[in-house]
Amino acid sequence: QVQLIESGGGLVQAGGSLRLSCTTSGSPFTTYATGWFRQALGKEREFVASISWSGYYTDYADSVKGRFTISKDKSDRKVYLQMDSLKPEDTAVYYCAADLATPLYPETQDSKYDIWGRGTQVTVSS
């Protein structure tokens, strides 16, 4: 059973940076893709970034391209989301999720993901 735990959220001023971590346990880490999604208050959950099981392929929402970077460290079973140049509109609960189907390219639709963490709050003040 794969389990995901997010950490690293907090309060930061606009223009600042945060690094979110998604720690995984259970199935071999290399066998599934991982995605980051976010949900702002009163809004639907949206895709942020994803990385393939190999770590070779990544995808980003247009709203975060050039500011966010997703990566994975197989040695410590973590997936990271480095968030730079943060904006107030990035404020949301951020979730990591695992796609157990292990596609070659990482998915962007939340319906493709099987296992979800509980989320970590990111608040960006103006």
C-alpha positions in Angstrom: 0.0 0.0 0.0 1.5 3.3 -1.1 1.3 6.2 1.3 2.1 9.8 0.7 2.9 12.5 3.2 3.4 16.2 2.2 5.5 18.7 4.1 7.1 22.0 3.7 4.1 24.3 3.4 3.8 27.6 5.2 3.4 31.3 5.0 5.7 33.3 2.7 5.7 36.8 1.2 5.1 37.3 -2.5 8.3 36.7 -4.5 9.6 34.2 -1.9 10.3 30.5 -2.2 9.2 27.3 -0.6 10.1 23.7 -1.2 7.4 21.1 -0.7 8.3 17.4 -0.1 6.3 14.3 -0.7 7.6 11.4 1.2 6.5 8.0 0.0 6.3 4.6 1.6 5.0 1.2 0.4 5.6 0.0 -3.2 9.0 0.4 -4.8 9.4 4.1 -5.4 10.4 3.8 -9.0 7.3 2.1 -10.1 4.8 5.0 -10.2 4.5 8.6 -11.4 3.9 11.4 -9.0 1.9 14.6 -9.4 1.3 17.8 -7.4 -2.1 19.4 -7.4 -3.5 22.3 -5.5 -6.9 23.5 -4.3 -7.6 27.1 -3.3 -10.5 28.0 -1.1 -13.7 27.8 -3.0 -12.1 26.5 -6.2 -11.7 23.2 -7.9 -8.5 21.2 -7.5 -6.0 21.9 -10.3 -2.9 20.3 -11.7 0.4 21.9 -10.9 3.2 19.5 -11.9 4.0 15.9 -12.5 7.0 13.6 -12.9 7.3 10.2 -14.5 8.3 7.1 -12.7 11.7 7.3 -14.3 12.1 10.9 -13.3 13.0 11.7 -16.9 9.7 13.3 -18.0 8.0 16.3 -16.3 5.0 18.4 -17.0 3.8 21.7 -15.6 0.7 23.9 -15.6 1.1 27.0 -17.6 0.6 29.1 -14.5 3.7 27.8 -12.8 6.1 27.1 -15.7 9.4 28.8 -15.2 8.7 29.3 -11.4 8.1 25.7 -10.1 10.4 22.7 -10.5 9.4 19.1 -9.7 12.1 16.5 -9.0 12.5 13.2 -7.3 15.2 11.6 -5.2 15.0 7.9 -5.4 17.5 7.4 -2.6 15.2 9.0 0.0 11.9 8.2 -1.7 10.9 11.8 -2.0 9.4 14.0 -4.7 10.0 17.7 -4.3 8.3 20.8 -5.6 10.5 23.8 -5.6 8.4 26.9 -5.8 10.1 30.2 -6.6 8.7 33.7 -7.3 5.6 32.9 -5.4 2.4 34.9 -6.0 -0.7 35.4 -3.8 -2.6 33.4 -6.4 -0.4 30.4 -5.5 -2.1 30.2 -2.1 -3.8 26.8 -1.8 -3.6 23.4 -0.2 -1.0 21.4 -2.1 -1.4 17.6 -2.6 0.9 15.0 -4.0 -0.6 11.9 -5.7 0.7 8.7 -7.1 -0.3 7.2 -10.5 0.1 3.4 -10.1 -0.4 2.8 -13.8 3.2 3.9 -14.4 2.7 5.7 -17.7 5.8 6.7 -19.7 4.7 10.3 -19.6 3.2 11.7 -16.4 -0.5 12.5 -16.4 -2.0 15.9 -15.7 -5.6 14.8 -14.9 -6.3 14.2 -11.2 -8.6 11.3 -12.2 -5.6 9.3 -13.3 -4.0 9.3 -9.8 -4.8 6.6 -7.4 -3.3 7.5 -4.1 -3.4 11.0 -2.4 -1.7 12.6 0.5 -3.6 14.8 3.0 -2.1 18.1 1.7 0.0 20.9 3.0 -1.1 24.6 3.2 0.8 27.2 1.2 -0.1 30.8 1.9 1.5 33.7 -0.1 1.0 37.2 1.3 1.0 40.3 -0.9 
